[in-house]
């Protein structure tokens, strides 16, 4: 069997330089600046910084660059992202290991050329287009459920502005540091890390994009995750800097979108699916949270927010539907008390719904290719 050729950054730049923007006749590489280039796990992810006024105009050229890279390197899946959070600047040297924004402190001891999370088989993002749909609760119970399925699981809280993992897992105190690396806290069969473990619970994280991206980079690279079958990342809501950083750095194996049945939530879920498709991250499926309410006294079922919207949206988008999670007071209570309901009340209706979700995702995880 012939060994797969790994394209170099220089080869990739040569291909991009050959993509010409038709209106100006200029090379795409002359118009923009390569901000990030990641080559790993069968994927090429290139982020091109362009002037804000040109971003929309260059979308077709970015698609042409995708296609050019696919033709040049057929064994690799390529995606070219445009970012316009600042005007195009003159090229600058790659930062040394430990450089850049490091809001969590430390100096870093990782060679920038080395891949992140080398001992993690798969990385799954749990995401939502908007807040308030129960994404974090789903991420926690999914991770705990995957551990109950026999997988070694890590859980990372990427919601820098609203870290909820410590409270939901019943964790207090700061993590240990060994050899310049943070040691994940173990709880409920998981290895967990959150910025909420490093700051006071009442402290507001008033950070702009570069600080957020730096913190996420540190949670990935400055944590001794060790060998894991799967790292579940609880994403912040929306489609902003944090999502782009994780798409660039974490080499996501797949994403799960959480939504309620309401039309307004499904609109935002649709944007989340589109974002992951653009970054060539496979969408593993949609979860309908708060799907129905079952009265604890009479067992009467009420569909407070409608029902079946996420299932229909999954069908329309041609992605898997992963299941329904009921709206029950016990789910909220278990989260407030710091114990995932799949562990706290394993025979409850909610726990069975989460276990069913975890069993389905575990089957997918076992089939996904290793990241490295």
N, C-alpha and C positions, 0 to 999 in steps of 0.2 A: 504494500500500500504506500503510495507516495505521500510525503508529508505536506500538509497544507502550507502554502506560501503565506506568510504574514506580511502584508504590505507595510512599507515604512512610511513615515510622515512625509518624506521627500517625494515618494511615489504618489501619494495622495495629493500633495500640493501640485504636482505636475498635471494630474488629471483635472483638478479644479481650475488651474490656470488656462486649460484649454476650453473651458466653458465661457462663452462670450454672451454678454448682455446685448440683445439685438438692437436696442434703441441707441445706445452710446457706442457700441462696437468695442467696449472695453472688457477685459477678462474679469470674471467674478472675483478673482483673487486680487485684482488691482482696485476694485471698488470696495471690498471689505477686508477685514483682518481676521485671520484664524485666531479665535480666542481659546478654543479647546479642541483637542483631537484625541479621541479614545479609540483604541484598537484592541478589542478583547472579546472573548466568548462568541466569535463568529460575527461580530458586529463592528461597523465603523461608524462612530458618531462624531460629527464635525460641527462645531459651533462657530459661526461667522458673525463678527460684530460689524454692523453697517450703520451709516447715519440714519437717525430716526425717520427723516423725510423719505428715505429710499426703501425702507423695509417692505412696505406693501407692494411696491413696484417690482421688487426683486423675487417675489414668491415663485414665479414661473422659472426664473433662473436657478433658484434653489432646487426645484423639482428636477430641472435638467441636470444639475450637478449630482443629485441622487442617482439618476439613471446612468450618468457617465461612470460613476464609481461602481455601480452594479455591473456594467459591461466590462470595466477594466478588471474587477476582482469578483468574478461570478460566484466564488465560494463564500463571499461575505455579504452580509446585508448592510446597506449604507443608509444613513440619514444625515441630511445637512439642515441644521437649524439656523435661523437668522435671529440675532438678538440686537436690540437697539436701545438698550438701557443707558447707553452713553454714546457720544459721537465717536466715529472711527478715529483711533489714535495710531501714532506711529508704532511699528512693531517693537516689542521690548523683549529682553531675554526671559527665558523660562525661569520662574521663581525656584530658588533652592529649597531643598527639603526643610520644612519648618517655617517657610516664609508665608506671606499673605496674611489675611485676617485670621487671628487666633483669639477669639473673644473668651475662650475658656482657659486661656493661659497655656503655659508649657512652651517648649521649644520645638517639639516634634522630633522624631528620630527615624522617619520613614523616607527612603529614597523616592523622589517624585516619579521616577520611572517605573517603580514596582506597582503591580496591580493592587487595588484595595480588596480587602476581605478574601485573601487567597485561600483560606480554609473553609469558606462558606460555599456549599454546593449551589444553593439557589437563594435568590432574594426576591421577595414578593412585597409589593406596595399595596397597602389598603388605603384607598383614596375616596374622596367625595368631591363633588363640584361645589358644595356649599357646607357650611357648618350646621350643627344641630340635628344631623340625621342619624347619630349614633355610631359614627365611624370608629371612634376610639374604643367604645365598648365592644364593637364587633371585632376589632383587631386583637384586643386582649383575650376575648373568649375563643377566637379562632386560633391564636397562638397556643393557648392552654389546651385547646382541643387537639391541635397537631401533636403536642407533647404526649397527650393521652393515646394518640395513634402510634406512638413508639418512635417518633422522630426527635432528634436533638434540635431544639428551637431557641432562637434568640428573638428578642422584641426590642425594637428601637423606636423611641419617640422623637419624630422629626418635627413635631409641632412646637417650634421654639417659642412662639408667642403665647401658647396655651398648653403647656405640658401637663398632662393629666395622669400619666402612667404611674408615678409614685403613689398617688392616692388610690388608684384603681387596683394596684397590686399590694397595697398595705405596706409599702416600703418607706422607711425613714432613715435619716443619716446619709452621710456622703460615702461614695464608693472609694475603695482602696486604690492607691496608685502603686504600681510595681514597675520598676525599670522604665519609667516615663509613660506607662500605659495605664489607663483606667481599667479596673477590673469590674466586669458587669456584676450586678447584684442578682443573686439567684432567688427566685420565688416561684412557687407553684409549678416547679419543673421547667422553668424558663430562665434564660440569661437575659437580663433587662438592663437598659441604659436610657436615661432621659436627662435633658438639661435641668429638669425639675429636681434631680438629685444633687445638683451642684449649686443651686441658688435657693434663697429663701422662698417659701411658698407664696408669700405676698408680694414679692418683687416683680415689678413690671419690666418686661424685656422690650425696651424701646430701642429697637435696632432696625437699621435699614438693610437693604438687600445684601450688600457685601458681608456684613456681620452675620446675617442669617446663614448665608452660604458658607462662610468660614466655620460657623458652629456645626453645621451639618457635616462638613468635611472632617472636622475633628471627631464627631461621634462615630464616623465610619472608620477613620484611620488611626485615631489615638486610643481606641478601645481594644482590649485583648479579647476579641470574640471567640477565638479558638475554632475548633472544628464544629461546624453546624450543618445539619441537613438543610435547614431553611432559616433565613433571617426575615422576620416579618417587620415591615416598617410602617408605623402609623403616621401617615402623611398629614401635613396641614391641609385644611380645606382650600379649594381653589386651584388655580393653574398659574402659579407665579414663580419667583426665584427658587424657592425650595424644590419644587417639582423639577425644574430645569437642572438644578445642581445634582439631584439624585439620578436623573436620566443620564447625565454626563459621567458621574463618578461611580455610581453603585453597580452599573451594568445590571439593571433590573431584569430578572427572569420573567416577570409577569406582573400584572396589576389586577386588583379586584376593586370594583366600584360599588360603593354603598349608597343607596338612595331610599327615600320613603316613596310611597306610591303616588304622591301628589305630582301634578303636572309641573309645578314650578321647580320642584326638586329634580324631576327628570330632565328638565331643560339643562340644569347645571351638570347632571350626570353625563348628558350627551357631550358637553364640552370636555369633560374629563376623558371620555373615551376618545374623542378626537385628538386631544393632546397626546395621549399615549400612542395612538396610531401614528401621529406625526413623528414621534421620537422612536418609532419602531419597537415599542415595548408591547409584547403580546397582552391583550386584555383577556384574563382568564375567565371573567364573567361578572355579572351583576348580582347583588344581594338586595332583596327588598326588606328593609328594616321597618319596624312599627307596622307590620303588614296587617295586623288585626289585633283587637283587644278581646280577651276572653274573661268574662266576669268571674271572679274567684268564688262568688256565692252561688250563682245559678248556672254558670258555664255558658251563658249566652254570648255568642260571638258577635262583636260589633266592628265594622270596618271604618274606624274613625277618620282615616286619611284616604279613603278609597282602598282599592285592592287590585292587585294584578298589574299595576302600571309598569313596574320594573320588569316583570316577565314579558309584557308586550314590547317594551323598549328593547330588551335583549333580543327578541325575535326580529324587531325592525332593524337593529344594528348588526344582526347576525353574529352575536356573541353568546356564550353559554349563560343560562340562568342558573344560579347556584343555590337558590333557596329563599324561603320566607322566615323572618324572625318576628315573633309576636311582640306586642307592646304590653309588658307586664311590670307591675311594681317591683317584683322580686329582682328583676334585672337591674333596676336603678338601685335598689337596696344593697345588692351584692357589690356593685361598683363602689358605692359610698363606704361600704365596710371593708373594702380592700381585698375581696376574694372573688375571682371569676366564678360565675354561676355554674359553669360546667364542673367545677370542683366543689363549690359550696352546696349545690343542690342537684346532683347528677341525674336524679330521676324526674326533675321538673320538666314541664313542657318546653321552657326556654332552653334548658341545657340540652335536651334532645334535639332541638332545632340547630343549636350551635354545633353539637357533635356531628350531626348530619352534614353540615357545611364543612366541618373540619375533615371528615372522612372523604368527601368528594375532592377537596383541595389536596389532601395527602396523596390521593391517587394520582392527581396531576403532577404534584411535586416529584413523585418517584419516577415519572416518565420524562420530566424535563432534563435537558442536557446539563452537564456540569458547567458552571461558569468558567472554570479554568481548564 
